[in-house]
């Protein structure tokens, strides 16, 4: 739990350093993109520290493309 708290604290420090210059330059898109990636990174790292199993993105890719691969293989053989 201490590790998760550390991750959140470091994430807050990063946000406090990175957002003000972006606000000053009025870069709204960059602020949104930075915020989304920061939230995703903080969440994933917290889940890793809590030892919660995170499914691999490769599984989703395999599920989506395996039927296409099988169909092409049958077509070409």
N, C-alpha and C positions, 0 to 999 in steps of 0.2 A: 504494500500500500504506500510505503514511503517513496518507492521508485515512481509510482504513478503521480504522486504529489510533486515530486521533483520534475517530472516531464511536464506537468501542467505549469509549474512555476517558470521553467525555462522557456516554454512556449509563450507565456505571457510576456516575458522579457524580450523575446524576439519580436513579438507583435508591437510592443512599446517602442522598439528601436526602428522597425521597418515602416510602420503605418504613417507616422507624422510627416516624413518627407514626401510620401505619396499623396497625402492630403494637401500638403502645401502646393504641390504641382497639379492638384486637382485631377489625379489619375484614378477615376472611379473604377474602370474596368480592371486595372492592375490590383486595386485594393480588393475587389471581389475575388479575383483569381487567387491572389495570395491568401486571402482568408479561407477560401474553400480548401486549398491544399494544406494549409496549416491545421485546419480542423481534422482533415483526413489523416495527416501524419500523426497528430497528437492522439487521435482515437486508436489508430493501428498500433502505435507504440505502447499505449496504455493496455490494450488487449494482450499484447505480447508479454508485458510485464505481469499481467494477471493470469498468465498461462491459459488463456482462452484460445482454443483452436480456431485459426482463421483459414477458411478454405482457399485453396490456390486458384488464382485466376485462370490457370492453365486448364483446370477441370471444366470451367464454363466454355472455354474455347473448344475443348475436345467434344463436349456435348453438342455444341452448335455445328461444328464442321465434320464430325464423324459420319453422319448420314450423307453429306455431300461427297465425302471421300469414298464411301462405300458405293454410292451410285456411279461415280466416275470410274471407279475400279471395275465394276460390273460392265459398264458401257464399253470400256476400252479393252476388256479381255474377251 
